Amino acid sequence: MEIAAMAKIITCLLFITILCSFISLIMSTEAEYHPEEYGPNSLKSYQCGGECTRRCSNTKYHKPCMFFCQKCCAKCLCVPPGTYGNKQVCPCYNNWKTQQGGPKCP
């Protein structure tokens, strides 16, 4: 292979790598959770149903998830982002425990 052709291939691969890195960076920035959108008292009580539907959308235990999520949302007025985890964004939701010490809120 000629040196000019090799240089073109290497340049294209470098460009594709940089482009993929840039796209990945943009996507990760958009996925960040903003506390003002999910933190304590970020919801009104009428918004709990929709947020709990989102939160419980991937579970096979939909009814109990919805029951406890709505109970927690009514008390804390926040529901963490995503369908699981991220409870640190909403301390009330995270710190409310059952009598056995397990998490009360899904």
C-alpha contacts under 8 A as a table, 3 or more apart, distances in Angstrom:
res1	aa1	res2	aa2	distance
1	M	5	A	6.80
1	M	6	M	6.96
2	E	5	A	5.39
2	E	6	M	6.42
3	I	6	M	5.07
3	I	7	A	6.13
4	A	7	A	5.07
4	A	8	K	6.31
5	A	8	K	5.12
5	A	9	I	6.31
6	M	9	I	5.13
6	M	10	I	6.15
7	A	10	I	5.16
7	A	11	T	6.03
8	K	11	T	5.06
8	K	12	C	6.14
9	I	12	C	5.14
9	I	13	L	6.20
10	I	13	L	5.11
10	I	14	L	6.08
11	T	14	L	5.10
11	T	15	F	6.12
12	C	15	F	5.06
12	C	16	I	6.17
13	L	16	I	5.12
13	L	17	T	6.15
14	L	17	T	5.11
14	L	18	I	6.23
15	F	18	I	5.19
15	F	19	L	6.09
16	I	19	L	5.02
16	I	20	C	6.12
17	T	20	C	5.20
17	T	21	S	6.22
18	I	21	S	5.09
18	I	22	F	6.15
19	L	22	F	5.10
19	L	23	I	6.23
20	C	23	I	5.15
20	C	24	S	6.10
21	S	24	S	5.08
21	S	25	L	6.15
22	F	25	L	5.09
22	F	26	I	6.29
23	I	26	I	5.15
23	I	27	M	6.20
24	S	27	M	5.16
24	S	28	S	6.18
25	L	28	S	5.25
25	L	29	T	6.20
26	I	29	T	5.20
26	I	30	E	6.30
27	M	30	E	5.19
27	M	31	A	6.28
28	S	31	A	5.05
28	S	32	E	6.63
29	T	32	E	5.52
33	Y	37	E	7.69
33	Y	38	Y	7.59
33	Y	81	P	7.16
34	H	37	E	5.52
34	H	38	Y	6.68
35	P	38	Y	5.11
35	P	39	G	4.73
35	P	89	V	6.15
36	E	39	G	5.49
36	E	42	S	6.53
37	E	42	S	5.94
38	Y	42	S	5.69
38	Y	43	L	7.79
38	Y	78	C	5.94
38	Y	79	V	6.39
38	Y	80	P	5.90
38	Y	81	P	6.66
38	Y	89	V	6.51
38	Y	90	C	6.76
39	G	42	S	5.52
39	G	78	C	6.05
39	G	79	V	7.88
39	G	80	P	7.65
39	G	89	V	5.57
39	G	90	C	4.93
39	G	91	P	7.83
40	P	76	C	6.30
40	P	77	L	6.24
40	P	78	C	5.46
40	P	90	C	5.60
40	P	91	P	7.20
40	P	92	C	7.13
41	N	44	K	7.47
41	N	76	C	6.48
41	N	77	L	4.66
41	N	78	C	5.79
42	S	77	L	6.25
42	S	78	C	5.64
43	L	47	Q	6.17
43	L	48	C	7.24
43	L	77	L	5.08
43	L	78	C	5.55
44	K	47	Q	5.48
44	K	48	C	7.24
44	K	77	L	6.39
45	S	48	C	5.61
45	S	73	C	7.49
45	S	74	A	6.01
45	S	77	L	6.49
46	Y	49	G	6.87
47	Q	50	G	5.74
47	Q	51	E	6.40
48	C	51	E	5.17
48	C	52	C	5.88
48	C	70	Q	6.07
48	C	73	C	5.87
48	C	74	A	7.06
48	C	77	L	7.52
48	C	78	C	7.82
48	C	79	V	7.71
49	G	52	C	5.25
49	G	53	T	6.11
49	G	70	Q	6.67
50	G	53	T	5.06
50	G	54	R	6.38
51	E	54	R	5.12
51	E	55	R	6.12
51	E	79	V	6.52
52	C	55	R	4.78
52	C	56	C	5.89
52	C	66	M	6.01
52	C	69	C	5.76
52	C	70	Q	6.33
52	C	73	C	7.99
52	C	79	V	7.12
53	T	56	C	5.32
53	T	57	S	5.84
53	T	66	M	6.89
54	R	57	S	5.22
54	R	82	G	7.60
54	R	83	T	6.74
55	R	58	N	7.68
55	R	69	C	7.98
55	R	79	V	7.57
55	R	80	P	7.72
55	R	81	P	7.33
55	R	82	G	6.11
55	R	83	T	4.36
55	R	84	Y	6.97
56	C	59	T	5.67
56	C	62	H	6.06
56	C	65	C	5.90
56	C	66	M	6.35
56	C	83	T	6.08
56	C	106	P	7.89
57	S	62	H	7.31
57	S	83	T	6.74
58	N	83	T	6.46
59	T	62	H	5.74
59	T	65	C	7.68
61	Y	64	P	5.96
61	Y	65	C	6.13
62	H	65	C	5.13
62	H	66	M	6.02
63	K	66	M	5.20
63	K	67	F	6.16
64	P	67	F	4.99
64	P	68	F	6.17
65	C	68	F	5.46
65	C	69	C	5.82
65	C	106	P	6.08
66	M	69	C	5.06
66	M	70	Q	5.93
67	F	70	Q	5.46
67	F	71	K	6.28
68	F	71	K	4.94
68	F	72	C	6.04
68	F	104	K	7.03
68	F	105	C	5.82
68	F	106	P	6.82
69	C	72	C	5.11
69	C	73	C	5.93
69	C	79	V	7.68
69	C	105	C	5.74
69	C	106	P	5.97
70	Q	73	C	4.93
70	Q	74	A	5.98
71	K	74	A	5.27
71	K	75	K	6.53
72	C	75	K	5.22
72	C	76	C	5.91
72	C	77	L	7.68
72	C	93	Y	6.19
72	C	104	K	7.84
72	C	105	C	5.92
73	C	76	C	5.09
73	C	77	L	4.75
73	C	78	C	5.41
73	C	79	V	6.06
73	C	93	Y	7.56
74	A	77	L	5.54
76	C	90	C	7.97
76	C	92	C	5.70
76	C	93	Y	6.20
78	C	90	C	6.38
78	C	93	Y	7.30
79	V	90	C	6.87
79	V	93	Y	7.19
80	P	85	G	7.60
80	P	86	N	5.83
80	P	87	K	5.51
80	P	88	Q	7.95
80	P	89	V	6.14
80	P	90	C	6.02
80	P	93	Y	7.87
81	P	84	Y	7.83
81	P	86	N	6.37
82	G	85	G	7.25
82	G	86	N	7.22
84	Y	106	P	7.25
86	N	89	V	6.04
87	K	90	C	5.54
87	K	91	P	6.86
87	K	93	Y	6.65
87	K	94	N	5.11
88	Q	91	P	5.67
88	Q	94	N	6.28
90	C	93	Y	5.40
90	C	94	N	6.19
91	P	94	N	4.87
91	P	95	N	5.87
92	C	95	N	5.27
92	C	96	W	6.13
93	Y	96	W	5.81
93	Y	105	C	6.05
94	N	97	K	7.99
94	N	103	P	7.21
94	N	105	C	7.04
95	N	103	P	7.47
96	W	103	P	6.51
96	W	104	K	5.82
96	W	105	C	6.97
97	K	100	Q	7.68
97	K	101	G	5.34
97	K	102	G	5.40
97	K	103	P	4.66
97	K	104	K	4.83
97	K	105	C	7.72
98	T	101	G	5.11
98	T	102	G	5.28
98	T	103	P	6.07
98	T	104	K	5.28
99	Q	102	G	7.48
103	P	106	P	7.31
